[in-house]
Structure formats: structure tokens, C-alpha cells
Amino acid sequence: MKVAFKLGYLGRGYHGFQLQPAAPTVQAVVGRALRSLGINDGSFCYAGRTDRGVSALGQVIDFYVRPAKADLAVPRVVNSRLPTDVWAWAWAPVPENFSARHAALWREYRYHLPGGGLDLEAMREAAGELLGVHDFRNLSSEKRGPSIRNLMKLDLTEERGIVVIDVRADGFLWNMVRKMAKVLELVGSGDRDLAWVGALLDPRTNRGVAPAPAEGLVMMDVGYPGVNWNIEPYSLRMAKERLDKAWKIDLALAETTGVLARSMEELRG
């Protein structure tokens, strides 16, 4: 028997998703939960590797279940063995040949970019240059292997002074989303123009840009053919309660940081 889960997590407490020696990772805590319940040996496949500080709403994993433990392979049970900043909220039975990584038709991410003084229309023009099938080698930290991707969606909206970037593609290169966010920010600030964006898409040139900070990135969803998800209301409710508490703390911290920054500016005269 094989089951797929949708996972959410706050990435700030982890050194990324993938296992690392002597460092906390999301894969490590999920594998430990499965193993402690006797569901399997703790092994599973995942849709995408997120870096340190990156969060997720719709990460997908799949794993084999020991028949005698099938009743434990549901989010509310697995969540009882997970820390409060990692949670499962939906599940689906899947065929034995299903792979969370290889069966994905698309992946979608969201980046939150502080938007003070940015030209949103210029950023949308730059987004139009990036849409479609391109060689994104200059927008990746990985310079080996195939780098052609189909960028299906790149939408920008502004909410409470934050530019929200929603991006969907058939696959992403390492740091590709964060580098695109930085490109859009540089265009929005007037530091770069559309010609520069076009040049980044020319694989014959060796250009680049630093990635935007990881903390603004969220893995939102992954699309699969024929998977019927069972959403678990109890797990959603518990996750929301925990996130609300964390959100209040973060809001207080953000305001404190702002007060300190403004005070330093005032002291400078």
C-alpha cells in the first residue's frame, strides 16, 4: 500500500528539507515520525527539495505503508509525532508506481517581497519577458544539467506594502524562484531594465544575480494527474491555531525591529 501526504512547514527552524548530517531538517523529523509509529522504516519520496529558511504549504511526499499499520497512515496520527512547525493536512491513496517527484506536472511557489517604492508595472513587464519556455541557466545556482523550463505563470500583486509573486513551472532549478524575485526587484527599483532581463535568458552569456532571501519563499502546491486528496479538517484547524500564535510573535518582532531601525535613523540626525 502506498499513500501520499500534503505537508506544510515553517522553514526557519530547519536547514532545508533534505537530510543533512548533524543538522535539523524537515525530512528528518517526518521520517522519525513514520518510523516511530511503525508505518515504515522512515523512508519516503518528496516533490521538491526546499532550502534552509524556505517554508511550504503544499509539499508532497509518498511512502509505503506496512499493511498492519494502514490505519495510522493519516495526517492526524502522524501529526501527533511531528513538531508544531511541521504538519500534514491531506492524504490520498496512490498507485505503487507513483512518485511525488517524477509524477508532478507542475510546481507552484510564492515569494513575498517588501514592495516599498517598487514600480509594479515595470516588474510586470519584466515578468512577461520571463514567461514561457526558456533556458534559465543564468537564473540558477546550478550550472550543470538541463536548464530549459516552461514558466507557466508569473503573477504579481501588492498586499499591504508587500509584492506577492506567484510562479508556476513544469520544474525549477536550484534558487531559480529566488533569483527571479531578485530580478523583478531590481527592475522595480529602476536599477535594471528589460534589456538586461532579456540578456539573462541568453544561455550563451555568463550572467547572474544573487538570490533574494530564502525567508520570503513558500512552496505552495504541486500538481498531479488523477490524485484525489482527502483534506483533514482537524489537522487544518490545529495547524491554523499554531500558526496564529507564531504569527503574533513574528508581528511583534517585526514591529520591534522597525522601531529600532527608525530610532537609529533618528539618532543619525
N, C-alpha and C positions, 0 to 999 in steps of 0.2 A: 504494500500500500504506500502511495506517495501523496503528500499534502504540500500545498503552497500557503504561505502566510504573507500578509502585508504588515510591514514593520514601520514604526515611527521611532525617532530618537533625537535627542538633543546632542549635538556633536561636540560641544565644548569640553566635556569631561573625558573625551576619548582621543587616542592617537589614530584616528581614522577607523574604517570599518574592518579592514583585513587584519588577520592575526599578525602580531609583532612580538618578538621576544622581550619579556620584562616590561611591557607597556600595555595599559588598558585599551582594549578595542571592543567594538560592538560585536564582532564575530566571536570573540572570546566569551562574552557574557551570555550570548544566545546559545552557543554550543554547550556551555556549562549547564544552562537551564534544561536543554533537551536531555543531556546526559544524566542529570540528577533525577529527572522524572522517569528515566529508563525508557524513554521514547526511542532513542537510538544511541549511537556512540558519540553524539555531539557533532556529527558531520552534516553539512548542508551546502547547497549551491546558492549563489546570490546574484541579483541582477546587475549590480554595479558596485565598484569599489569607491567609496567616498573618502576624501582626505581628512586629516585632522581638523576639527572645528566645523566640518560640514554636517548639517542636520538632514533629517529625512521625514517625510510623511508617508511616502509610498514605496519604500524599499521592498523588494520581493525576494523571498527565499523559498526553496523547496527541499524536502528531505524525506527519506524513507522512514516508515513507522513500523515498529515491531507489532505484529497483529494483536498481541495480548495487551498492548498499551494504546490501542487506537482511540479509546475514549478520552485519553489525556492530551491528544494532539489537537487541542482547540486553544484559541487565544487566552481565555480567562484562566486556564490552568497553567499554561506556560508563563503568563504574566506574573503568577504567584512566585516564580523563581527568578524573575528579572528585576534589576534595579528600577527605580521610579522614572529614570530618564530614558528608558528603552521599553517599548510596548508593542505587542501585536494587537491588531484590531479587526482583521478579516482573514478568512481562510477559504480554501477550495480544494476538493479532491482533484488530482491531476493524473494524467497517464504516466506510466513508468518512464517513457522516453521524453517527458517534459523537462526542460532546463530553463530556470529563471533567467539565465544569461543568454543562451542561444535562441530561445523561442521568442524573445522580445521583438516586437515590431517597431517600437519607438520608446524613447525615454524623455521625460519632461522635468525640467528644473526651473526654479525661480530664484532670482537674485534680487536682494534688497540693497539699493544704492542711495545713500544720502544725497538728496537732489538739490540742495541749496544753490541757486544761481545757474543751474544747468539748462541749456536750450533743448527742450524736449523734442521740438520739431526737427532740429538738426540731428538729434540722436535717432529719430525715426527714419530719416533719410539714410543714415549710416546703416541702420538695421536692414533696410531694403537692399543695400549692397551685399549684405552677408547671406540673405535668404537664398535657398536653392542648393544645387549640387556644386560644391567647390572643393579644392584642395586646401585644407585648414592646417597644413603643417606649420605655418608661421604663427598659428594661434594655439599651439600645443607645446607642452614641456617635453613631449616625447618626440624625438626626431627620427625614429626608426619605425618601419612597418607602414602599412597603407594609411593614408591620411585623407582620403576623399570621403566626405559625409554629405548627407542630404539634410539641410537645415529646413525643417518644415514650417516652423513658426518662430517668430521673434517679435513679441508684442511688448509695448512699453506703456505703462500708465503711471500716474503720480498720485500717491495717497499720503496725506499729512506730511508733505515735505520729503517723502521717500519715493524714488523712482523704482517701480516694480518691473522687473524684466522677466517675462515668461518665454521660455525657449524649449522647443521640441525638435528632436532629430532622430534619425534611424540609429545613431550611435554617437558617442562623444569621445574625443581624445582627452588625454590627461591635461587638466587645467583649462580645457577649451572654453567652458562656460565663464569661468572667472576672467580669462583673458578677453573674451568678447565684452564682458561687463566693463572692463578697463578701457577697451577701445571706445565704447559708447560714451563713457565718462569723459575721455579726452576730447572727443568730438563735441560733446555737450558743453564743455568748458571753453571751447574755442581754441584749444591748444593744437588740435589736429583737424584735417579736412577730409572730404570724401575721396580725394585722390590718394591720400595715404591709406585709407581703408581698402581701396581697390588694389593698391600695391601689396598689401598684406596677403591677398588672395593669389598672388603670383608665386607659384612654388619654385620658380627659377631664382627668386631672390631669397636672401637670408635675412629676414627682418624679424622683429619680435616686439613683445610688450610684456611688462610684468603683470602677473595675475592680480585681480582685485582680492581683498581679504577673504579668507575661507568662511568667516563667521556669517557673511551675508547670503550664503548659498544653502538652498534646500532642495533635496531630491523629492519631487512632488508625486510622480506617478510613472508607471511602466505599463505599456500596452501589450496584450497578448490575444491571440485568436482563440475563441472558444472556452475561455476560463470564466466560470460563473462564481463570483465571490459571494461568500456569506458574511455579511457585516455583523459584528457582535456588539449590540448596544451597550452592554455592561462595560466592556473594555473601552469603548469610546468615552463613556461617562467618567470612568476612573482616570483615563489619560487627561481629559479636559480639566478635571479638578486639580491634578498635579501640575499641569501646565499653567493654570491660572495662578497658583502660588508662586511658581518660578517667574512668571511674567511680572507680578507685582514687585518682586525683589529686583528684577532687571530694570524696571521702570525707575525705582528708587535709586539704583546705582547709576543709571544714565543721567538722571537729574543731578545727582551729586557730582558726577564728572563734569557736567555742564556748568554748574556753579563754580567749581574750581577753575575751569578754563576761563570763564568770564572774569573771575576775580584776578587771575594772573594778567589778563589783558588790561584790566583797570589799573593794576599796580604798575604796569609798564608806562602808564600815563597816556 
